[in-house]
Amino acid sequence: MGVADLITRVDAICKKYEKYDIDKLKDANNNINTNDAFASLYTAIESDLDQVIEKSEVAAAEKNRAFAVALNAEIRRSKARLLEELPKLQRLAFKKVKGLSKDELEARNELVSALKERIEAVPDGATRKPQPTHGLESSSSNRKIKFGSTLDGTFDNTYYQQTDETNKFREEYEMRRLRQDEGLDVIAQGLGTLKNMAKDMQEEVDRQIPLMDEIDDKVKFSHQLYYRNIYELMW
């Protein structure tokens, strides 16, 4: 492989992944007109986050425990306030802005996710260290996937339109469901018949019990009479 081919491939790879370069995205946001609400809000949140990080470093190095606790409480309040701004920033990320390409708009969603991770990672005296996931962490490239939605976050109605195939499937499903309902009705009728038969059998058994008791008494009497006659014949 020649040097020219190597340079060409490196340039292609860099161009492919340059949309994930945070510094370039910041420069692009600064060059966009002031009507870009996402860039303005993102810059403000990032500036506040830098201040929170500085306070966190001061709290970590503070020897006075009471002062460190007070700083950590202030850091937690600041983190909560910044996290409350993220849903608004997420909505603005899908808003089309003049001068931005489709890839740059999609990369903004990555910026919001990365910003959330940075906010949550700031030590505040109560935040637990993230546990190792042993390679099970989700890929950040999949966070921008929005099933059934367009770039602006709205759902595409054409995706849910019915076709001839879906209509046939629905008709077949309805027919099968009706057949199952009819089968269940037949089973219910059969169970009702069996219940009535069992009830009649129980009534018949109840009527036969006195007769069986009477037969048992007669058998016992006959047995006693038999032995008494034998005894009389022997003596």
C-alpha positions as CSV (number, residue, x, y, z in Angstrom):
1,M,0.0,0.0,0.0
2,G,1.4,3.3,-1.0
3,V,1.6,6.5,1.0
4,A,-1.1,8.2,-1.1
5,D,-3.5,5.3,-0.6
6,L,-2.8,5.3,3.2
7,I,-3.5,9.1,3.3
8,T,-6.7,8.7,1.3
9,R,-8.0,6.0,3.6
10,V,-7.2,8.0,6.7
11,D,-8.9,11.0,5.3
12,A,-12.0,8.9,4.5
13,I,-12.1,7.5,8.0
14,C,-11.7,10.9,9.6
15,K,-14.4,12.3,7.4
16,K,-16.7,9.5,8.4
17,Y,-16.4,10.0,12.1
18,E,-15.8,13.8,12.2
19,K,-19.5,14.3,13.1
20,Y,-18.6,12.8,16.6
21,D,-15.8,15.4,17.2
22,I,-17.1,17.5,20.0
23,D,-14.7,20.3,19.4
24,K,-15.7,20.7,15.7
25,L,-19.3,20.6,16.7
26,K,-18.7,23.4,19.2
27,D,-17.0,25.4,16.5
28,A,-19.9,24.7,14.1
29,N,-22.4,25.8,16.7
30,N,-20.5,29.0,17.3
31,N,-20.6,29.8,13.6
32,I,-24.3,29.3,13.3
33,N,-26.6,32.3,13.7
34,T,-27.8,33.3,17.1
35,N,-31.3,31.9,16.4
36,D,-30.0,28.4,17.1
37,A,-31.6,27.7,20.5
38,F,-29.9,24.4,20.9
39,A,-26.4,25.9,20.6
40,S,-27.2,28.7,23.0
41,L,-28.7,26.3,25.6
42,Y,-25.9,23.7,25.2
43,T,-23.3,26.4,25.7
44,A,-25.0,27.7,28.8
45,I,-25.4,24.2,30.3
46,E,-21.8,23.3,29.5
47,S,-20.5,26.5,31.1
48,D,-22.5,25.8,34.3
49,L,-21.2,22.2,34.2
50,D,-17.6,23.5,34.1
51,Q,-18.3,25.5,37.2
52,V,-19.9,22.5,39.0
53,I,-16.8,20.4,38.1
54,E,-14.6,23.1,39.6
55,K,-16.6,23.1,42.8
56,S,-16.4,19.4,42.9
57,E,-12.6,19.5,42.7
58,V,-12.6,22.1,45.5
59,A,-14.8,19.9,47.7
60,A,-12.6,16.9,47.1
61,A,-9.6,18.8,48.3
62,E,-11.3,20.6,51.2
63,K,-10.0,19.6,54.6
64,N,-13.0,21.2,56.5
65,R,-15.6,18.5,56.5
66,A,-18.5,20.8,57.2
67,F,-17.6,23.1,54.3
68,A,-17.1,20.1,52.0
69,V,-20.6,18.8,52.9
70,A,-22.1,22.2,52.1
71,L,-20.3,22.3,48.8
72,N,-21.4,18.8,47.9
73,A,-25.0,19.8,48.7
74,E,-24.7,22.8,46.4
75,I,-23.2,20.5,43.7
76,R,-26.1,18.1,43.9
77,R,-28.6,21.0,43.5
78,S,-26.7,22.3,40.5
79,K,-26.6,18.8,39.0
80,A,-30.4,18.4,39.5
81,R,-31.0,21.8,37.8
82,L,-28.8,20.9,34.8
83,L,-30.5,17.5,34.4
84,E,-33.9,19.3,34.3
85,E,-32.7,21.3,31.3
86,L,-31.7,18.2,29.3
87,P,-35.3,17.3,28.1
88,K,-35.6,20.7,26.6
89,L,-32.2,20.4,25.0
90,Q,-33.2,17.0,23.7
91,R,-36.3,18.5,22.0
92,L,-34.2,21.3,20.5
93,A,-31.7,18.7,19.1
94,F,-34.3,17.5,16.6
95,K,-35.2,21.0,15.5
96,K,-33.9,21.8,12.0
97,V,-31.5,24.7,11.8
98,K,-30.3,26.4,8.6
99,G,-26.7,25.6,7.8
100,L,-26.7,22.2,9.6
101,S,-26.6,18.9,7.7
102,K,-28.6,15.8,8.6
103,D,-25.5,14.1,10.1
104,E,-24.8,17.1,12.3
105,L,-28.4,17.2,13.5
106,E,-28.1,13.5,14.4
107,A,-24.8,14.1,16.2
108,R,-26.6,16.6,18.4
109,N,-28.5,13.8,20.0
110,E,-25.1,12.2,20.8
111,L,-24.0,15.5,22.4
112,V,-27.0,15.5,24.7
113,S,-26.4,11.9,25.8
114,A,-22.7,12.6,26.4
115,L,-23.6,15.8,28.4
116,K,-26.0,13.8,30.6
117,E,-23.2,11.3,31.4
118,R,-20.8,14.1,32.2
119,I,-23.3,15.6,34.6
120,E,-24.0,12.4,36.4
121,A,-20.3,11.6,36.6
122,V,-19.5,14.7,38.6
123,P,-18.7,13.6,42.2
124,D,-21.1,15.1,44.7
125,G,-20.3,13.2,47.9
126,A,-23.2,10.9,47.4
127,T,-22.8,9.6,43.9
128,R,-21.7,6.0,43.7
129,K,-19.0,5.0,41.3
130,P,-20.4,3.2,38.2
131,Q,-20.1,-0.6,38.5
132,P,-18.1,-2.4,35.7
133,T,-20.5,-3.9,33.2
134,H,-17.8,-6.4,31.8
135,G,-18.4,-5.4,28.3
136,L,-22.2,-5.2,28.4
137,E,-22.5,-1.4,28.1
138,S,-24.6,-0.3,25.3
139,S,-23.0,1.4,22.2
140,S,-23.4,5.1,22.1
141,S,-24.0,4.9,18.3
142,N,-27.4,3.2,19.0
143,R,-28.8,6.0,21.1
144,K,-29.9,8.0,18.1
145,I,-32.1,5.2,16.8
146,K,-35.8,6.3,17.0
147,F,-38.1,3.5,16.0
148,G,-41.0,4.7,13.9
149,S,-40.0,8.3,14.1
150,T,-38.5,10.9,11.8
151,L,-35.6,13.2,12.3
152,D,-37.8,15.9,14.0
153,G,-39.1,13.4,16.5
154,T,-42.6,13.0,15.0
155,F,-44.0,9.6,14.0
156,D,-44.3,8.7,10.4
157,N,-47.9,7.8,9.7
158,T,-47.1,6.1,6.4
159,Y,-45.3,3.4,8.3
160,Y,-48.6,2.3,9.9
161,Q,-50.7,2.3,6.8
162,Q,-52.5,-1.0,6.1
163,T,-51.8,-3.0,2.9
164,D,-53.7,-5.8,1.2
165,E,-51.5,-8.3,3.0
166,T,-52.2,-6.9,6.4
167,N,-55.9,-6.7,5.6
168,K,-56.0,-10.3,4.6
169,F,-54.1,-11.2,7.8
170,R,-56.6,-9.3,9.9
171,E,-59.5,-11.0,8.2
172,E,-58.0,-14.4,8.7
173,Y,-57.3,-13.5,12.3
174,E,-60.9,-12.4,12.9
175,M,-62.2,-15.7,11.3
176,R,-59.9,-17.8,13.4
177,R,-61.0,-15.9,16.5
178,L,-64.7,-16.4,15.7
179,R,-64.1,-20.1,15.2
180,Q,-62.3,-20.3,18.6
181,D,-65.2,-18.5,20.2
182,E,-67.7,-21.0,18.7
183,G,-65.5,-23.9,19.9
184,L,-65.4,-22.4,23.4
185,D,-69.2,-22.1,23.4
186,V,-69.5,-25.8,22.5
187,I,-67.1,-26.7,25.2
188,A,-69.0,-24.6,27.7
189,Q,-72.3,-26.4,26.7
190,G,-70.6,-29.8,27.1
191,L,-69.3,-28.8,30.5
192,G,-72.8,-27.7,31.5
193,T,-74.2,-31.1,30.4
194,L,-71.5,-33.0,32.3
195,K,-72.3,-30.9,35.4
196,N,-76.0,-31.8,35.2
197,M,-75.2,-35.5,34.7
198,A,-72.9,-35.5,37.7
199,K,-75.7,-33.8,39.7
200,D,-78.2,-36.5,38.6
201,M,-75.7,-39.2,39.5
202,Q,-75.2,-37.8,43.0
203,E,-79.0,-37.6,43.5
204,E,-79.3,-41.3,42.4
205,V,-76.5,-42.3,44.8
206,D,-78.2,-40.5,47.6
207,R,-81.5,-42.4,46.8
208,Q,-79.6,-45.8,46.7
209,I,-77.8,-45.3,50.0
210,P,-80.9,-46.1,52.2
211,L,-81.7,-49.2,50.1
212,M,-78.1,-50.4,50.4
213,D,-78.2,-49.9,54.2
214,E,-81.4,-51.9,54.3
215,I,-79.8,-54.7,52.3
216,D,-76.8,-54.7,54.6
217,D,-79.1,-55.0,57.7
218,K,-80.9,-58.0,56.1
219,V,-77.7,-59.7,55.3
220,K,-76.5,-59.3,58.9
221,F,-79.8,-60.7,60.1
222,S,-79.7,-63.6,57.8
223,H,-76.2,-64.3,58.9
224,Q,-77.2,-64.4,62.5
225,L,-80.2,-66.5,61.8
226,Y,-78.0,-69.0,59.9
227,Y,-75.6,-69.5,62.8
228,R,-78.5,-69.8,65.3
229,N,-80.2,-72.5,63.3
230,I,-76.9,-74.4,63.1
231,Y,-76.5,-74.2,66.8
232,E,-80.0,-75.5,67.5
233,L,-79.5,-78.5,65.1
234,M,-76.2,-79.4,66.9
235,W,-77.8,-79.4,70.3
